């Protein structure tokens, strides 16, 4: 009997340790907070934590300023509020032994203007992108001059030492060559040198290397925010990839244009919809400086969203519940529409899918069927803060889509955590 009791005690202790481990794992490794923000710390277990502030103005716990080290029981729960800029530390202890330390960084909250305006964009690549390779028909038969030297997604930077910016420069260099040519190629972050022998095409008597290339891309999307401080903008919530290679386009520069939505292809189950519009290429309103995985960024001028700046929500502040989006689904003027944030995943491996958003607005559902291509970048506003932006639609449920945190877009832009 005592043996069984001992086994039960051991099993209970093991389960308790597992529960403690799970509770500790749920705590973040570090906590970034913005002034005025509140994070709720709680645990089903009696875990004690000591909060050490840098100064009395940094942290409040349950509304009271923390002027010196205090110890709290997380089983009772505690609201930690960011009162002012500075640092603090939360130390987890078990039987007097330190288990985990969570640094807390408090900084001023960014203020951005939610936009929702549709725009046209043209991206110019930093080189010439290879889409694929093929054969050249010569008088002697078919040959593949590129062979294994070039692959889909390669970026040709120069030919015979001369930098390339446009595909017609590559065509001219190949056609004007009298022998082998040397290409500088970037592949997966590495720069390679490849030597090719152009072949003469029997149909037009021109020298070719048998590759399909692209030097630019364009499309329509939505501007998420404008930065009142420096005239910067963030858009799309995802990067622009080449339609053939599916790779993120390496951008040298680009232009931003006004655009107007003329019609909508309704989204239906299994068939994503699309905003159809005109890019007004005579009306340049800005430049592109960066095409990142989490958005397109640059500068705009002469553009007003007609709205006041909003504070940017920290990821911890975004929650399940009602919200609104700003989007242009006809003409060029954005409107607000009701949505519902169904779930939030702050630890998603894919930051573009940090939340699931469902359209609830009857007017938007009637016009688009939900979320359609071209709405990417539509700002999500919750609790008076800029929470994030739409990124993708659910193909089988067009009324639903994914969203990215505005905080992650700002980080990708290079403006710190928020």
C-alpha positions in Angstrom: 0.0 0.0 0.0 2.8 2.4 1.0 4.5 1.6 -2.3 1.4 2.7 -4.2 1.1 5.8 -2.2 4.7 6.6 -2.9 4.2 6.1 -6.6 1.1 8.4 -6.5 3.1 11.1 -4.8 5.9 10.8 -7.3 3.4 11.0 -10.2 1.7 14.0 -8.6 5.0 15.8 -8.1 5.9 15.1 -11.7 2.6 16.4 -13.0 3.1 19.5 -10.8 6.5 20.1 -12.3 5.1 19.7 -15.8 2.4 22.3 -14.9 5.0 24.7 -13.6 7.1 24.2 -16.7 4.1 24.9 -19.0 3.3 28.0 -17.0 6.8 29.3 -17.3 6.9 28.5 -21.0 3.8 30.6 -21.5 5.6 33.7 -20.2 7.5 35.8 -22.9 11.3 35.9 -22.9 11.0 39.6 -23.0 8.2 42.2 -22.8 8.1 45.3 -25.0 5.5 47.8 -23.8 4.3 51.2 -24.9 3.3 53.9 -22.4 -0.3 53.4 -21.4 -0.2 49.7 -22.4 -1.3 47.0 -20.0 -0.3 43.3 -19.9 -2.1 40.8 -17.8 0.1 38.2 -16.0 -1.6 35.2 -14.4 -1.1 31.5 -13.7 -3.3 28.7 -12.4 -0.4 27.8 -10.1 1.1 29.7 -7.1 4.1 31.1 -9.0 5.8 34.1 -7.3 7.4 36.9 -9.3 9.5 39.8 -8.2 9.2 43.1 -10.2 12.3 45.4 -10.1 11.7 48.8 -11.6 14.5 51.1 -13.0 12.5 54.1 -11.5 9.2 54.8 -9.9 7.8 56.2 -13.1 8.2 53.0 -15.2 5.7 50.4 -14.0 2.3 50.3 -12.2 0.8 47.1 -10.8 -2.9 47.0 -10.5 -2.9 50.8 -10.8 -0.3 51.5 -8.1 3.2 52.8 -8.9 6.0 50.4 -8.2 8.6 52.4 -6.3 10.7 49.5 -5.1 11.0 45.7 -5.5 7.6 43.9 -5.0 6.7 40.3 -5.1 3.4 39.1 -6.5 1.6 35.8 -6.7 0.7 35.2 -10.4 -2.1 32.8 -9.3 -3.9 36.0 -8.1 -3.3 37.7 -11.4 -1.7 41.1 -11.9 -2.2 43.9 -14.5 1.2 45.4 -15.3 0.9 48.9 -16.8 3.6 50.8 -18.7 3.6 54.2 -17.0 6.7 55.9 -18.5 9.8 55.2 -20.6 12.4 53.0 -18.9 13.2 49.4 -17.9 12.1 46.9 -15.4 12.6 43.2 -14.7 10.2 40.4 -13.7 12.0 37.5 -12.0 10.2 34.1 -11.4 11.3 32.2 -8.3 10.5 28.7 -7.0 11.4 27.9 -3.4 13.7 30.9 -3.4 15.6 29.8 -6.6 15.4 31.9 -9.8 13.8 30.1 -12.7 13.2 32.8 -15.4 13.9 36.5 -15.8 11.8 38.6 -18.2 13.2 42.0 -19.1 10.5 44.7 -19.6 11.3 47.6 -21.9 8.9 50.6 -21.9 9.1 53.2 -24.7 7.0 55.9 -26.1 4.1 54.8 -28.3 4.3 55.4 -32.1 1.6 57.5 -33.6 0.6 56.8 -37.2 -2.2 57.8 -39.5 -4.3 54.9 -40.7 -4.8 55.3 -44.5 -6.7 52.6 -46.4 -6.1 54.4 -49.8 -5.6 52.2 -52.9 -2.4 52.9 -54.8 -0.5 51.7 -57.8 3.1 50.6 -57.5 5.9 49.8 -59.9 9.1 48.1 -58.5 12.3 48.2 -60.4 14.6 45.2 -59.6 18.3 45.7 -58.5 19.4 43.8 -61.6 17.6 41.5 -64.0 15.7 38.5 -62.6 15.8 35.1 -64.4 12.3 33.6 -64.7 13.4 30.4 -66.5 15.7 29.0 -69.1 15.1 27.4 -72.5 16.4 26.3 -75.8 17.7 28.4 -78.8 17.0 27.0 -82.2 20.2 27.3 -84.3 21.0 26.2 -87.8 22.7 23.1 -86.3 19.8 22.3 -83.9 18.6 23.1 -80.4 21.1 24.2 -77.8 20.8 25.5 -74.2 23.4 28.2 -73.8 22.4 28.9 -70.1 22.6 25.2 -69.3 22.9 24.8 -65.5 24.6 28.2 -65.2 21.4 30.1 -64.6 18.3 29.1 -62.5 14.9 30.5 -61.9 15.1 33.3 -59.3 18.7 34.2 -60.1 19.5 38.0 -60.3 21.9 39.0 -63.1 23.8 42.0 -61.7 26.2 42.7 -64.6 27.4 41.5 -68.0 31.1 41.7 -68.9 31.6 43.9 -65.9 28.9 46.4 -66.8 26.1 46.8 -64.2 22.5 46.0 -65.4 19.4 47.9 -64.5 17.1 46.9 -67.4 16.5 43.8 -69.4 17.1 45.6 -72.7 20.7 46.3 -71.5 21.2 42.5 -71.2 19.7 41.9 -74.6 21.9 44.5 -76.2 25.1 43.1 -74.5 24.3 39.6 -75.7 23.4 40.5 -79.2 26.5 42.7 -79.5 28.9 40.1 -78.2 31.3 38.3 -80.5 32.3 35.5 -78.1 31.6 34.3 -74.6 30.0 36.6 -72.0 30.6 36.8 -68.3 27.7 37.3 -65.9 27.7 38.3 -62.3 24.8 36.5 -60.6 23.3 36.7 -57.2 21.8 33.4 -56.0 20.5 32.8 -52.4 22.5 35.7 -51.1 25.8 34.6 -52.8 27.4 36.3 -55.8 28.6 34.0 -58.5 30.4 34.5 -61.8 29.1 32.5 -64.8 30.5 32.3 -68.3 28.1 31.6 -71.2 28.4 31.1 -75.0 25.5 32.9 -76.8 24.0 31.0 -79.7 22.7 32.5 -83.0 18.9 32.0 -83.4 18.3 30.8 -87.0 14.9 32.6 -87.2 16.2 36.2 -86.6 20.0 35.7 -86.8 20.4 37.2 -83.3 22.7 36.0 -80.5 20.7 34.7 -77.5 21.4 32.8 -74.2 17.9 31.2 -73.8 16.6 32.9 -70.7 13.3 34.7 -69.8 14.0 37.7 -67.6 12.1 40.5 -65.8 13.3 43.9 -64.6 10.1 45.3 -63.0 6.7 44.5 -61.6 3.5 46.5 -60.9 0.2 46.1 -59.2 -2.5 47.6 -57.0 -2.7 47.4 -53.2 -3.6 49.4 -50.1 -1.6 51.8 -48.1 -1.8 50.9 -44.4 -0.4 53.9 -42.7 1.3 57.3 -43.2 3.9 58.5 -40.8 3.2 62.2 -39.9 6.8 62.6 -38.6 8.7 61.9 -41.8 6.3 61.3 -44.7 6.9 57.6 -44.7 4.3 55.0 -45.6 3.8 51.3 -45.0 1.6 49.1 -47.3 0.3 45.7 -48.1 1.4 43.9 -45.0 3.4 41.4 -47.2 6.1 41.8 -49.8 5.7 41.8 -53.5 6.9 38.5 -55.1 7.5 37.7 -58.7 4.5 36.0 -60.1 6.5 33.3 -61.9 9.3 32.5 -59.4 7.3 33.3 -56.3 10.4 34.9 -54.8 10.5 38.3 -53.1 11.5 40.9 -55.7 14.9 42.5 -54.8 14.1 46.1 -55.3 16.4 48.9 -56.4 13.7 51.6 -56.4 10.1 52.2 -57.4 7.3 54.6 -57.9 3.9 55.0 -56.1 0.9 56.2 -58.1 -2.6 57.2 -57.4 -5.1 54.5 -58.4 -8.9 54.2 -58.8 -10.9 51.0 -58.3 -13.3 50.6 -61.2 -14.9 47.2 -60.4 -14.7 44.2 -58.1 -14.5 40.5 -59.0 -16.5 39.0 -56.1 -14.8 36.5 -53.9 -16.4 33.1 -53.7 -15.6 29.8 -52.0 -12.5 28.4 -53.8 -12.1 31.5 -56.1 -10.5 34.6 -54.5 -11.9 37.9 -55.7 -10.0 40.9 -56.9 -10.2 44.7 -56.9 -9.9 45.9 -60.5 -8.6 49.4 -61.1 -6.6 51.9 -63.1 -3.1 53.0 -62.1 -2.8 56.7 -62.9 0.8 56.7 -64.1 0.7 60.5 -64.8 0.2 61.0 -61.0 3.3 59.9 -59.1 2.8 60.4 -55.4 5.9 58.8 -53.9 8.8 56.4 -54.1 9.5 52.9 -52.9 12.5 52.3 -50.7 12.0 48.8 -49.4 10.2 45.6 -50.4 10.3 43.3 -47.3 8.6 40.1 -46.3 6.2 42.1 -44.2 5.4 45.1 -46.4 6.4 47.7 -48.9 7.8 50.9 -47.6 8.8 54.3 -48.9 8.0 58.0 -49.0 4.9 59.8 -50.2 4.2 63.5 -50.8 1.0 65.5 -51.3 -1.1 62.7 -49.8 -3.6 63.2 -46.9 -5.7 60.5 -45.3 -7.9 63.1 -43.7 -7.6 61.4 -40.3 -5.8 62.0 -37.0 -2.9 59.8 -36.0 -3.7 56.8 -33.8 -1.4 55.0 -31.3 0.0 51.8 -32.6 -1.1 48.7 -30.6 1.5 46.4 -29.1 0.8 42.8 -30.0 -0.2 42.1 -26.4 -3.0 44.6 -26.8 -4.7 43.1 -29.9 -7.4 40.7 -28.8 -10.4 38.7 -30.1 -13.4 41.0 -30.6 -14.9 43.6 -32.9 -12.7 45.9 -35.0 -12.9 48.1 -38.1 -10.9 48.2 -41.3 -10.3 51.0 -43.8 -10.4 50.0 -47.4 -11.1 51.4 -50.9 -13.3 49.0 -52.8 -14.7 51.6 -55.2 -13.3 54.9 -56.4 -10.2 56.1 -54.5 -11.7 57.0 -51.1 -11.4 54.6 -48.2 -14.4 53.8 -46.0 -14.7 52.0 -42.6 -16.1 48.5 -42.5 -16.9 46.3 -39.5 -14.8 43.1 -38.9 -14.3 40.7 -36.1 -10.9 39.5 -34.9 -11.6 35.8 -34.3 -8.2 34.7 -33.0 -4.8 36.2 -32.2 -1.5 34.3 -32.4 1.4 36.3 -30.9 3.8 33.5 -31.4 3.1 32.6 -35.1 6.0 31.5 -37.1 4.4 33.4 -40.0 4.0 37.0 -38.8 1.7 37.7 -41.8 -0.8 35.3 -40.2 -0.8 36.7 -36.6 -4.6 37.1 -36.5 -7.7 35.8 -38.2 -10.2 38.5 -39.3 -13.8 37.9 -40.4 -15.7 40.5 -42.3 -19.1 41.2 -40.7 -20.1 44.4 -42.5 -23.1 43.7 -44.7 -22.2 46.4 -47.3 -18.7 45.1 -47.7 -19.9 41.5 -48.0 -22.4 42.6 -50.6 -19.8 44.5 -52.7 -16.8 42.0 -52.5 -18.0 38.8 -50.8 -15.4 39.5 -48.1 -11.7 40.0 -48.5 -10.3 40.1 -52.0 -7.0 40.7 -53.7 -6.0 44.3 -53.6 -7.3 44.8 -50.0 -4.0 43.6 -48.6 -2.7 46.4 -46.4 -6.1 47.6 -45.3 -5.5 48.9 -41.7 -7.2 47.2 -38.8 -8.3 49.5 -36.0 -9.3 48.2 -32.6 -9.9 50.1 -29.3 -8.8 53.3 -30.9 -5.4 51.9 -31.9 -3.8 50.8 -35.2 -3.7 47.1 -34.6 -2.5 45.7 -37.9 -3.3 45.2 -41.6 -5.1 42.5 -43.7 -2.6 40.3 -45.6 -4.3 37.2 -47.1 -7.8 35.8 -47.8 -9.0 32.3 -46.9 -9.6 30.7 -50.3 -12.4 28.5 -49.0 -13.9 31.2 -46.8 -13.6 34.6 -48.6 -15.2 36.4 -45.7 -12.1 35.5 -43.6 -8.5 36.4 -43.9 -5.2 36.8 -42.1 -3.7 39.9 -40.6 -0.3 41.2 -39.5 0.5 43.3 -36.4 1.2 47.0 -37.2 4.1 46.6 -34.8 5.7 44.0 -37.0 5.3 46.2 -40.1 7.1 49.0 -38.3 9.8 46.7 -37.2 10.3 45.5 -40.9 10.4 49.2 -42.0 13.3 49.7 -39.6 11.6 51.8 -36.9 12.3 49.6 -34.0 9.7 47.4 -32.2 6.9 49.9 -32.7 
